[in-house]
Amino acid sequence: MDLLNRWFVRARECARGQTMTEYVLIIAAVAVAGYTAYVALEGGISGLISSVTDTLKAA
């Protein structure tokens, strides 16, 4: 029983796993925000690239 108690205490106090989880959550939030921005701005970016391409072809 003492071994089990020590294992639980060590697992609870270990911050290494907690930090990794926080980093994964931050990366996931940034990825979702980036994808949302990409989807929202897709038409505008495509139009801008087409405009620049047409301008360069005309020059």
PyMOL Python script that loads the backbone (N, CA, C, O; Angstrom):
from pymol import cmd

cmd.read_pdbstr("""\
ATOM      1  N   MET A   1       0.823  -1.194   0.000  1.00  0.00           N
ATOM      2  CA  MET A   1       0.000   0.000   0.000  1.00  0.00           C
ATOM      3  C   MET A   1       0.864   1.254   0.000  1.00  0.00           C
ATOM      4  O   MET A   1       0.532   2.251  -0.641  1.00  0.00           O
ATOM      5  N   ASP A   2       1.981   1.192   0.728  1.00  0.00           N
ATOM      6  CA  ASP A   2       2.879   2.338   0.785  1.00  0.00           C
ATOM      7  C   ASP A   2       3.463   2.639  -0.595  1.00  0.00           C
ATOM      8  O   ASP A   2       3.630   3.800  -0.970  1.00  0.00           O
ATOM      9  N   LEU A   3       3.766   1.591  -1.336  1.00  0.00           N
ATOM     10  CA  LEU A   3       4.300   1.768  -2.684  1.00  0.00           C
ATOM     11  C   LEU A   3       3.280   2.472  -3.580  1.00  0.00           C
ATOM     12  O   LEU A   3       3.631   3.361  -4.355  1.00  0.00           O
ATOM     13  N   LEU A   4       2.033   2.070  -3.466  1.00  0.00           N
ATOM     14  CA  LEU A   4       0.966   2.686  -4.251  1.00  0.00           C
ATOM     15  C   LEU A   4       0.786   4.157  -3.883  1.00  0.00           C
ATOM     16  O   LEU A   4       0.600   4.997  -4.764  1.00  0.00           O
ATOM     17  N   ASN A   5       0.838   4.471  -2.598  1.00  0.00           N
ATOM     18  CA  ASN A   5       0.738   5.864  -2.149  1.00  0.00           C
ATOM     19  C   ASN A   5       1.871   6.710  -2.705  1.00  0.00           C
ATOM     20  O   ASN A   5       1.645   7.815  -3.199  1.00  0.00           O
ATOM     21  N   ARG A   6       3.084   6.193  -2.625  1.00  0.00           N
ATOM     22  CA  ARG A   6       4.231   6.947  -3.150  1.00  0.00           C
ATOM     23  C   ARG A   6       4.100   7.164  -4.653  1.00  0.00           C
ATOM     24  O   ARG A   6       4.454   8.228  -5.161  1.00  0.00           O
ATOM     25  N   TRP A   7       3.599   6.171  -5.360  1.00  0.00           N
ATOM     26  CA  TRP A   7       3.443   6.290  -6.807  1.00  0.00           C
ATOM     27  C   TRP A   7       2.426   7.381  -7.154  1.00  0.00           C
ATOM     28  O   TRP A   7       2.661   8.186  -8.055  1.00  0.00           O
ATOM     29  N   PHE A   8       1.300   7.406  -6.441  1.00  0.00           N
ATOM     30  CA  PHE A   8       0.280   8.430  -6.691  1.00  0.00           C
ATOM     31  C   PHE A   8       0.793   9.826  -6.362  1.00  0.00           C
ATOM     32  O   PHE A   8       0.532  10.773  -7.104  1.00  0.00           O
ATOM     33  N   VAL A   9       1.517   9.958  -5.261  1.00  0.00           N
ATOM     34  CA  VAL A   9       2.061  11.263  -4.878  1.00  0.00           C
ATOM     35  C   VAL A   9       3.062  11.733  -5.916  1.00  0.00           C
ATOM     36  O   VAL A   9       3.046  12.900  -6.308  1.00  0.00           O
ATOM     37  N   ARG A  10       3.934  10.838  -6.369  1.00  0.00           N
ATOM     38  CA  ARG A  10       4.935  11.216  -7.370  1.00  0.00           C
ATOM     39  C   ARG A  10       4.264  11.599  -8.694  1.00  0.00           C
ATOM     40  O   ARG A  10       4.671  12.565  -9.338  1.00  0.00           O
ATOM     41  N   ALA A  11       3.248  10.852  -9.095  1.00  0.00           N
ATOM     42  CA  ALA A  11       2.537  11.155 -10.340  1.00  0.00           C
ATOM     43  C   ALA A  11       1.802  12.490 -10.247  1.00  0.00           C
ATOM     44  O   ALA A  11       1.748  13.240 -11.222  1.00  0.00           O
ATOM     45  N   ARG A  12       1.239  12.786  -9.081  1.00  0.00           N
ATOM     46  CA  ARG A  12       0.493  14.031  -8.900  1.00  0.00           C
ATOM     47  C   ARG A  12       1.408  15.246  -8.891  1.00  0.00           C
ATOM     48  O   ARG A  12       1.026  16.316  -9.366  1.00  0.00           O
ATOM     49  N   GLU A  13       2.611  15.089  -8.355  1.00  0.00           N
ATOM     50  CA  GLU A  13       3.528  16.214  -8.219  1.00  0.00           C
ATOM     51  C   GLU A  13       4.436  16.402  -9.427  1.00  0.00           C
ATOM     52  O   GLU A  13       5.172  17.386  -9.497  1.00  0.00           O
ATOM     53  N   CYS A  14       4.395  15.495 -10.357  1.00  0.00           N
ATOM     54  CA  CYS A  14       5.247  15.595 -11.545  1.00  0.00           C
ATOM     55  C   CYS A  14       4.678  16.659 -12.481  1.00  0.00           C
ATOM     56  O   CYS A  14       3.548  16.529 -12.952  1.00  0.00           O
ATOM     57  N   ALA A  15       5.443  17.693 -12.751  1.00  0.00           N
ATOM     58  CA  ALA A  15       4.975  18.802 -13.592  1.00  0.00           C
ATOM     59  C   ALA A  15       5.350  18.607 -15.054  1.00  0.00           C
ATOM     60  O   ALA A  15       4.862  19.335 -15.918  1.00  0.00           O
ATOM     61  N   ARG A  16       6.205  17.639 -15.339  1.00  0.00           N
ATOM     62  CA  ARG A  16       6.676  17.445 -16.706  1.00  0.00           C
ATOM     63  C   ARG A  16       5.518  17.101 -17.644  1.00  0.00           C
ATOM     64  O   ARG A  16       5.415  17.677 -18.727  1.00  0.00           O
ATOM     65  N   GLY A  17       4.656  16.181 -17.249  1.00  0.00           N
ATOM     66  CA  GLY A  17       3.514  15.805 -18.076  1.00  0.00           C
ATOM     67  C   GLY A  17       2.513  16.937 -18.215  1.00  0.00           C
ATOM     68  O   GLY A  17       1.907  17.113 -19.272  1.00  0.00           O
ATOM     69  N   GLN A  18       2.341  17.696 -17.161  1.00  0.00           N
ATOM     70  CA  GLN A  18       1.411  18.822 -17.191  1.00  0.00           C
ATOM     71  C   GLN A  18       1.886  19.875 -18.182  1.00  0.00           C
ATOM     72  O   GLN A  18       1.082  20.420 -18.938  1.00  0.00           O
ATOM     73  N   THR A  19       3.172  20.165 -18.187  1.00  0.00           N
ATOM     74  CA  THR A  19       3.718  21.161 -19.109  1.00  0.00           C
ATOM     75  C   THR A  19       3.539  20.711 -20.552  1.00  0.00           C
ATOM     76  O   THR A  19       3.162  21.511 -21.409  1.00  0.00           O
ATOM     77  N   MET A  20       3.807  19.440 -20.829  1.00  0.00           N
ATOM     78  CA  MET A  20       3.647  18.921 -22.181  1.00  0.00           C
ATOM     79  C   MET A  20       2.190  19.025 -22.627  1.00  0.00           C
ATOM     80  O   MET A  20       1.915  19.377 -23.774  1.00  0.00           O
ATOM     81  N   THR A  21       1.267  18.723 -21.733  1.00  0.00           N
ATOM     82  CA  THR A  21      -0.155  18.831 -22.056  1.00  0.00           C
ATOM     83  C   THR A  21      -0.533  20.270 -22.367  1.00  0.00           C
ATOM     84  O   THR A  21      -1.299  20.520 -23.298  1.00  0.00           O
ATOM     85  N   GLU A  22      -0.011  21.208 -21.609  1.00  0.00           N
ATOM     86  CA  GLU A  22      -0.301  22.618 -21.863  1.00  0.00           C
ATOM     87  C   GLU A  22       0.236  23.047 -23.227  1.00  0.00           C
ATOM     88  O   GLU A  22      -0.437  23.775 -23.955  1.00  0.00           O
ATOM     89  N   TYR A  23       1.438  22.602 -23.575  1.00  0.00           N
ATOM     90  CA  TYR A  23       1.997  22.938 -24.882  1.00  0.00           C
ATOM     91  C   TYR A  23       1.148  22.354 -26.010  1.00  0.00           C
ATOM     92  O   TYR A  23       0.924  23.019 -27.021  1.00  0.00           O
ATOM     93  N   VAL A  24       0.683  21.139 -25.850  1.00  0.00           N
ATOM     94  CA  VAL A  24      -0.151  20.512 -26.876  1.00  0.00           C
ATOM     95  C   VAL A  24      -1.457  21.276 -27.033  1.00  0.00           C
ATOM     96  O   VAL A  24      -1.922  21.478 -28.155  1.00  0.00           O
ATOM     97  N   LEU A  25      -2.054  21.700 -25.932  1.00  0.00           N
ATOM     98  CA  LEU A  25      -3.300  22.467 -26.016  1.00  0.00           C
ATOM     99  C   LEU A  25      -3.088  23.816 -26.691  1.00  0.00           C
ATOM    100  O   LEU A  25      -3.938  24.260 -27.463  1.00  0.00           O
ATOM    101  N   ILE A  26      -1.973  24.468 -26.411  1.00  0.00           N
ATOM    102  CA  ILE A  26      -1.669  25.752 -27.051  1.00  0.00           C
ATOM    103  C   ILE A  26      -1.460  25.561 -28.548  1.00  0.00           C
ATOM    104  O   ILE A  26      -1.982  26.334 -29.351  1.00  0.00           O
ATOM    105  N   ILE A  27      -0.702  24.537 -28.925  1.00  0.00           N
ATOM    106  CA  ILE A  27      -0.460  24.267 -30.345  1.00  0.00           C
ATOM    107  C   ILE A  27      -1.768  23.937 -31.058  1.00  0.00           C
ATOM    108  O   ILE A  27      -1.983  24.378 -32.187  1.00  0.00           O
ATOM    109  N   ALA A  28      -2.639  23.170 -30.415  1.00  0.00           N
ATOM    110  CA  ALA A  28      -3.929  22.839 -31.014  1.00  0.00           C
ATOM    111  C   ALA A  28      -4.783  24.091 -31.196  1.00  0.00           C
ATOM    112  O   ALA A  28      -5.445  24.242 -32.222  1.00  0.00           O
ATOM    113  N   ALA A  29      -4.775  24.985 -30.216  1.00  0.00           N
ATOM    114  CA  ALA A  29      -5.554  26.224 -30.326  1.00  0.00           C
ATOM    115  C   ALA A  29      -5.029  27.102 -31.454  1.00  0.00           C
ATOM    116  O   ALA A  29      -5.813  27.697 -32.193  1.00  0.00           O
ATOM    117  N   VAL A  30      -3.709  27.188 -31.590  1.00  0.00           N
ATOM    118  CA  VAL A  30      -3.112  27.980 -32.669  1.00  0.00           C
ATOM    119  C   VAL A  30      -3.453  27.358 -34.022  1.00  0.00           C
ATOM    120  O   VAL A  30      -3.744  28.078 -34.977  1.00  0.00           O
ATOM    121  N   ALA A  31      -3.420  26.033 -34.111  1.00  0.00           N
ATOM    122  CA  ALA A  31      -3.753  25.362 -35.369  1.00  0.00           C
ATOM    123  C   ALA A  31      -5.209  25.605 -35.757  1.00  0.00           C
ATOM    124  O   ALA A  31      -5.502  25.866 -36.923  1.00  0.00           O
ATOM    125  N   VAL A  32      -6.113  25.523 -34.800  1.00  0.00           N
ATOM    126  CA  VAL A  32      -7.531  25.766 -35.085  1.00  0.00           C
ATOM    127  C   VAL A  32      -7.744  27.217 -35.503  1.00  0.00           C
ATOM    128  O   VAL A  32      -8.495  27.483 -36.441  1.00  0.00           O
ATOM    129  N   ALA A  33      -7.100  28.149 -34.824  1.00  0.00           N
ATOM    130  CA  ALA A  33      -7.231  29.566 -35.183  1.00  0.00           C
ATOM    131  C   ALA A  33      -6.659  29.828 -36.573  1.00  0.00           C
ATOM    132  O   ALA A  33      -7.245  30.577 -37.354  1.00  0.00           O
ATOM    133  N   GLY A  34      -5.529  29.223 -36.883  1.00  0.00           N
ATOM    134  CA  GLY A  34      -4.932  29.391 -38.206  1.00  0.00           C
ATOM    135  C   GLY A  34      -5.805  28.825 -39.305  1.00  0.00           C
ATOM    136  O   GLY A  34      -5.967  29.448 -40.354  1.00  0.00           O
ATOM    137  N   TYR A  35      -6.368  27.654 -39.077  1.00  0.00           N
ATOM    138  CA  TYR A  35      -7.248  27.048 -40.075  1.00  0.00           C
ATOM    139  C   TYR A  35      -8.513  27.874 -40.262  1.00  0.00           C
ATOM    140  O   TYR A  35      -8.981  28.057 -41.386  1.00  0.00           O
ATOM    141  N   THR A  36      -9.063  28.371 -39.165  1.00  0.00           N
ATOM    142  CA  THR A  36     -10.260  29.207 -39.249  1.00  0.00           C
ATOM    143  C   THR A  36      -9.976  30.483 -40.034  1.00  0.00           C
ATOM    144  O   THR A  36     -10.790  30.898 -40.859  1.00  0.00           O
ATOM    145  N   ALA A  37      -8.837  31.101 -39.787  1.00  0.00           N
ATOM    146  CA  ALA A  37      -8.464  32.309 -40.528  1.00  0.00           C
ATOM    147  C   ALA A  37      -8.253  31.990 -42.002  1.00  0.00           C
ATOM    148  O   ALA A  37      -8.647  32.769 -42.870  1.00  0.00           O
ATOM    149  N   TYR A  38      -7.637  30.855 -42.285  1.00  0.00           N
ATOM    150  CA  TYR A  38      -7.411  30.456 -43.678  1.00  0.00           C
ATOM    151  C   TYR A  38      -8.734  30.271 -44.414  1.00  0.00           C
ATOM    152  O   TYR A  38      -8.900  30.748 -45.536  1.00  0.00           O
ATOM    153  N   VAL A  39      -9.676  29.575 -43.774  1.00  0.00           N
ATOM    154  CA  VAL A  39     -10.973  29.338 -44.404  1.00  0.00           C
ATOM    155  C   VAL A  39     -11.722  30.655 -44.586  1.00  0.00           C
ATOM    156  O   VAL A  39     -12.359  30.864 -45.618  1.00  0.00           O
ATOM    157  N   ALA A  40     -11.653  31.537 -43.602  1.00  0.00           N
ATOM    158  CA  ALA A  40     -12.375  32.807 -43.676  1.00  0.00           C
ATOM    159  C   ALA A  40     -11.789  33.735 -44.736  1.00  0.00           C
ATOM    160  O   ALA A  40     -12.524  34.479 -45.385  1.00  0.00           O
ATOM    161  N   LEU A  41     -10.482  33.694 -44.910  1.00  0.00           N
ATOM    162  CA  LEU A  41      -9.825  34.620 -45.832  1.00  0.00           C
ATOM    163  C   LEU A  41      -9.489  33.999 -47.183  1.00  0.00           C
ATOM    164  O   LEU A  41      -8.851  34.642 -48.017  1.00  0.00           O
ATOM    165  N   GLU A  42      -9.906  32.771 -47.404  1.00  0.00           N
ATOM    166  CA  GLU A  42      -9.517  32.057 -48.617  1.00  0.00           C
ATOM    167  C   GLU A  42      -9.918  32.803 -49.892  1.00  0.00           C
ATOM    168  O   GLU A  42      -9.107  32.926 -50.810  1.00  0.00           O
ATOM    169  N   GLY A  43     -11.130  33.291 -49.961  1.00  0.00           N
ATOM    170  CA  GLY A  43     -11.585  34.007 -51.149  1.00  0.00           C
ATOM    171  C   GLY A  43     -10.824  35.303 -51.361  1.00  0.00           C
ATOM    172  O   GLY A  43     -10.476  35.639 -52.493  1.00  0.00           O
ATOM    173  N   GLY A  44     -10.563  36.030 -50.294  1.00  0.00           N
ATOM    174  CA  GLY A  44      -9.834  37.291 -50.395  1.00  0.00           C
ATOM    175  C   GLY A  44      -8.398  37.080 -50.829  1.00  0.00           C
ATOM    176  O   GLY A  44      -7.875  37.837 -51.645  1.00  0.00           O
ATOM    177  N   ILE A  45      -7.761  36.061 -50.291  1.00  0.00           N
ATOM    178  CA  ILE A  45      -6.372  35.769 -50.657  1.00  0.00           C
ATOM    179  C   ILE A  45      -6.299  35.323 -52.110  1.00  0.00           C
ATOM    180  O   ILE A  45      -5.404  35.738 -52.847  1.00  0.00           O
ATOM    181  N   SER A  46      -7.237  34.481 -52.520  1.00  0.00           N
ATOM    182  CA  SER A  46      -7.261  34.017 -53.910  1.00  0.00           C
ATOM    183  C   SER A  46      -7.469  35.189 -54.862  1.00  0.00           C
ATOM    184  O   SER A  46      -6.815  35.269 -55.901  1.00  0.00           O
ATOM    185  N   GLY A  47      -8.380  36.101 -54.511  1.00  0.00           N
ATOM    186  CA  GLY A  47      -8.614  37.279 -55.345  1.00  0.00           C
ATOM    187  C   GLY A  47      -7.400  38.182 -55.409  1.00  0.00           C
ATOM    188  O   GLY A  47      -7.093  38.729 -56.468  1.00  0.00           O
ATOM    189  N   LEU A  48      -6.711  38.345 -54.304  1.00  0.00           N
ATOM    190  CA  LEU A  48      -5.507  39.171 -54.267  1.00  0.00           C
ATOM    191  C   LEU A  48      -4.410  38.576 -55.139  1.00  0.00           C
ATOM    192  O   LEU A  48      -3.741  39.298 -55.877  1.00  0.00           O
ATOM    193  N   ILE A  49      -4.225  37.271 -55.056  1.00  0.00           N
ATOM    194  CA  ILE A  49      -3.202  36.613 -55.873  1.00  0.00           C
ATOM    195  C   ILE A  49      -3.555  36.725 -57.350  1.00  0.00           C
ATOM    196  O   ILE A  49      -2.674  36.955 -58.180  1.00  0.00           O
ATOM    197  N   SER A  50      -4.820  36.567 -57.686  1.00  0.00           N
ATOM    198  CA  SER A  50      -5.245  36.714 -59.081  1.00  0.00           C
ATOM    199  C   SER A  50      -5.006  38.133 -59.580  1.00  0.00           C
ATOM    200  O   SER A  50      -4.569  38.333 -60.713  1.00  0.00           O
ATOM    201  N   SER A  51      -5.291  39.110 -58.738  1.00  0.00           N
ATOM    202  CA  SER A  51      -5.077  40.504 -59.112  1.00  0.00           C
ATOM    203  C   SER A  51      -3.604  40.791 -59.359  1.00  0.00           C
ATOM    204  O   SER A  51      -3.252  41.457 -60.333  1.00  0.00           O
ATOM    205  N   VAL A  52      -2.751  40.293 -58.487  1.00  0.00           N
ATOM    206  CA  VAL A  52      -1.311  40.497 -58.652  1.00  0.00           C
ATOM    207  C   VAL A  52      -0.824  39.793 -59.912  1.00  0.00           C
ATOM    208  O   VAL A  52      -0.017  40.345 -60.660  1.00  0.00           O
ATOM    209  N   THR A  53      -1.306  38.582 -60.150  1.00  0.00           N
ATOM    210  CA  THR A  53      -0.908  37.832 -61.343  1.00  0.00           C
ATOM    211  C   THR A  53      -1.338  38.560 -62.609  1.00  0.00           C
ATOM    212  O   THR A  53      -0.560  38.659 -63.558  1.00  0.00           O
ATOM    213  N   ASP A  54      -2.559  39.066 -62.637  1.00  0.00           N
ATOM    214  CA  ASP A  54      -3.041  39.807 -63.803  1.00  0.00           C
ATOM    215  C   ASP A  54      -2.226  41.074 -64.030  1.00  0.00           C
ATOM    216  O   ASP A  54      -1.918  41.418 -65.171  1.00  0.00           O
ATOM    217  N   THR A  55      -1.876  41.769 -62.950  1.00  0.00           N
ATOM    218  CA  THR A  55      -1.069  42.981 -63.060  1.00  0.00           C
ATOM    219  C   THR A  55       0.312  42.662 -63.610  1.00  0.00           C
ATOM    220  O   THR A  55       0.834  43.394 -64.451  1.00  0.00           O
ATOM    221  N   LEU A  56       0.901  41.575 -63.139  1.00  0.00           N
ATOM    222  CA  LEU A  56       2.234  41.195 -63.625  1.00  0.00           C
ATOM    223  C   LEU A  56       2.196  40.747 -65.082  1.00  0.00           C
ATOM    224  O   LEU A  56       3.139  41.008 -65.828  1.00  0.00           O
ATOM    225  N   LYS A  57       1.132  40.083 -65.495  1.00  0.00           N
ATOM    226  CA  LYS A  57       1.006  39.655 -66.891  1.00  0.00           C
ATOM    227  C   LYS A  57       0.837  40.861 -67.812  1.00  0.00           C
ATOM    228  O   LYS A  57       1.334  40.860 -68.939  1.00  0.00           O
ATOM    229  N   ALA A  58       0.137  41.888 -67.333  1.00  0.00           N
ATOM    230  CA  ALA A  58      -0.107  43.075 -68.147  1.00  0.00           C
ATOM    231  C   ALA A  58       1.135  43.948 -68.267  1.00  0.00           C
ATOM    232  O   ALA A  58       1.232  44.753 -69.193  1.00  0.00           O
ATOM    233  N   ALA A  59       2.071  43.804 -67.361  1.00  0.00           N
ATOM    234  CA  ALA A  59       3.252  44.667 -67.360  1.00  0.00           C
ATOM    235  C   ALA A  59       4.265  44.257 -68.364  1.00  0.00           C
ATOM    236  O   ALA A  59       5.314  44.892 -68.479  1.00  0.00           O
TER     237      ALA A  59
END
""", "prot")
cmd.dss("prot")
cmd.show_as("cartoon", "prot")
cmd.util.cbc("prot")
cmd.orient("prot")
